[in-house]
Amino acid sequence: MKKMISVLVGIMLLSCLPFYLHLANKSTEPSSGGEGQRLDVHKLESIVNLASSGEKAGKGDVEAPSFTLKALDGSYHTIGGKREKPVVIHFWASWCEACSVEVATLRKLYGQYKNQVDFLGINVSTEEKPENIEKFVKQNNLKYPILLDEHKHAADLYQLHALPTVFLIDKNGFVLDTFHMVDPLELEEKIKHLAEP
């Protein structure tokens, strides 16, 4: 009798396996926005092409994935959905030399555009020591919020493959552009366009 029950339980578990695998695969597929849903990289590629040609993406092309992270000062910040101002998201790490170069331009642009654009630094900090993060922020005199992506949740949602990476997101929560390490004058031009009403 016990053997028969074990066989029945085994059959039931095996019959549930395809359903479980379907749900597991569905949750990791790229999607367009929403909490826990990844960026649609195919649509994002067309946005980047439009941005590099000087055109703006159409409304609703690529929704920025939503997430909430804790900042160095203990506050929480949410990305995704409508907001009062567009936002610049800068993914970085303290060990990344290119991040140190790019952050100098971002600091300057924050001073110029902080009334029209929100700036957020996101430290991809799974392998970072807190003191290294704080040292980087202090050395670079960063005044905008620094969020801690301790489990690479935001990096995964945004399908991050390199550091530094910048995302420009409009007031409606749609990605207008993304890039890795651009010329300071080009970065200034991009943020100037983002700040325009």
C-alpha positions in Angstrom: 0.0 0.0 0.0 2.8 2.4 0.9 4.5 1.7 -2.4 1.3 2.4 -4.3 0.9 5.8 -2.5 4.5 6.7 -3.3 4.0 5.9 -6.9 0.8 8.0 -7.0 2.6 10.9 -5.4 5.5 10.6 -7.8 3.0 10.6 -10.8 1.2 13.7 -9.4 4.5 15.5 -9.0 5.7 14.6 -12.5 2.4 15.7 -14.0 2.8 19.2 -12.3 6.3 19.6 -13.6 5.4 21.0 -17.1 3.1 23.6 -15.5 5.8 24.6 -13.1 8.4 24.9 -15.9 5.9 27.0 -17.9 5.4 29.4 -15.0 9.2 29.6 -14.3 10.0 30.4 -18.0 7.2 32.9 -18.2 8.5 34.9 -15.2 12.0 35.3 -16.8 10.8 36.4 -20.2 11.5 40.0 -21.1 8.5 42.2 -20.7 7.7 45.9 -20.9 7.7 47.4 -17.4 6.0 46.7 -14.2 7.5 45.6 -10.9 9.8 42.6 -11.4 9.5 42.6 -15.2 12.6 42.9 -17.4 13.3 45.5 -20.0 12.4 44.5 -23.6 15.8 44.5 -25.2 14.5 44.2 -28.8 12.4 47.3 -28.4 15.3 49.0 -26.5 17.6 48.5 -29.5 15.2 50.4 -31.7 15.1 53.2 -29.1 18.9 53.5 -29.0 18.9 53.6 -32.9 16.4 56.5 -32.8 18.3 58.3 -30.1 21.6 58.0 -32.0 19.9 59.5 -35.1 18.6 62.4 -33.1 15.0 61.3 -33.0 12.9 60.8 -29.9 11.1 57.5 -29.2 7.4 57.4 -29.4 5.3 57.3 -26.3 4.9 53.8 -24.9 7.8 52.2 -26.8 9.8 50.9 -23.9 8.5 51.1 -20.4 11.1 51.4 -17.7 11.0 48.4 -15.3 9.8 49.3 -11.8 11.9 48.7 -8.7 12.5 50.2 -5.3 16.0 50.3 -3.7 17.4 51.7 -0.5 19.8 54.6 -0.7 23.0 55.2 1.2 21.1 57.7 3.5 18.5 55.0 4.4 15.7 56.4 2.3 13.9 54.4 -0.4 13.5 55.4 -4.1 11.2 53.9 -6.7 11.8 53.9 -10.4 9.1 53.2 -12.9 5.8 54.8 -13.8 4.9 58.5 -13.9 6.9 61.1 -12.0 7.2 64.8 -11.8 10.6 65.0 -13.6 12.4 62.8 -16.1 15.3 60.8 -14.6 18.9 59.9 -15.3 19.9 56.5 -13.9 23.6 55.8 -13.7 24.7 52.2 -12.9 28.2 52.1 -11.5 30.7 50.4 -9.2 33.6 51.9 -7.2 36.2 49.6 -8.9 35.1 50.7 -12.4 37.6 53.3 -13.7 35.3 54.4 -16.5 32.6 55.0 -13.9 35.0 57.5 -12.2 35.5 59.3 -15.5 31.8 59.5 -16.4 30.6 60.5 -12.9 32.5 63.8 -13.1 30.4 64.9 -16.0 27.2 63.6 -14.3 28.1 65.6 -11.2 28.4 68.8 -13.3 25.2 68.1 -15.2 23.3 67.4 -11.9 24.3 70.9 -10.8 22.9 72.4 -14.0 19.7 70.4 -14.4 18.7 69.2 -10.9 15.6 71.4 -11.0 14.4 69.8 -14.3 15.8 66.2 -14.1 16.2 63.7 -11.2 19.6 62.0 -11.1 20.0 58.6 -9.4 23.3 56.7 -9.0 22.8 52.9 -8.7 25.7 51.0 -7.2 25.7 47.4 -8.3 27.1 46.4 -5.0 27.0 42.6 -4.6 30.8 42.5 -4.4 31.3 46.0 -2.9 32.3 46.9 0.6 30.2 49.7 2.0 33.3 51.8 2.8 34.4 51.6 -0.9 31.0 52.9 -2.0 31.1 55.8 0.6 34.6 56.6 -0.4 33.7 56.8 -4.1 30.7 59.1 -3.3 32.8 61.3 -1.1 35.8 61.6 -3.5 33.5 62.4 -6.4 31.4 64.8 -4.3 28.1 63.2 -5.4 25.0 65.0 -4.1 22.3 63.1 -5.9 20.8 59.9 -4.2 23.0 56.8 -4.4 20.9 53.6 -4.4 22.3 50.1 -3.5 21.5 47.3 -5.8 22.8 44.7 -3.4 21.3 41.7 -5.1 21.6 43.0 -8.7 17.8 43.1 -8.9 17.7 46.4 -10.8 20.7 45.4 -12.9 18.9 42.2 -13.9 15.6 44.0 -14.7 17.5 46.5 -16.9 19.5 43.6 -18.5 22.8 45.3 -17.6 25.9 44.0 -19.3 28.5 46.7 -18.7 29.5 49.5 -16.3 29.0 52.3 -16.5 25.5 52.3 -18.0 23.2 55.3 -18.2 19.4 55.2 -18.8 17.4 58.3 -19.6 13.7 57.9 -18.7 11.0 60.4 -19.4 8.3 61.7 -17.0 5.9 59.0 -18.1 8.3 56.2 -17.2 9.5 55.3 -20.7 13.2 54.8 -21.7 14.4 57.4 -24.2 18.0 56.3 -24.4 20.7 54.1 -22.9 24.5 54.1 -23.4 27.8 53.2 -22.0 30.4 55.9 -21.6 29.8 58.7 -24.1 31.7 61.9 -24.8 30.9 64.6 -22.1 29.5 67.0 -24.7 27.3 64.3 -26.1 26.1 63.4 -22.6 25.4 67.0 -21.9 23.3 67.3 -25.1 21.3 64.2 -24.2 20.5 65.5 -20.8 19.6 68.9 -22.2 17.1 67.2 -24.5 15.8 65.2 -21.6 15.2 68.4 -19.5 13.2 70.0 -22.3 9.4 70.1 -21.5 
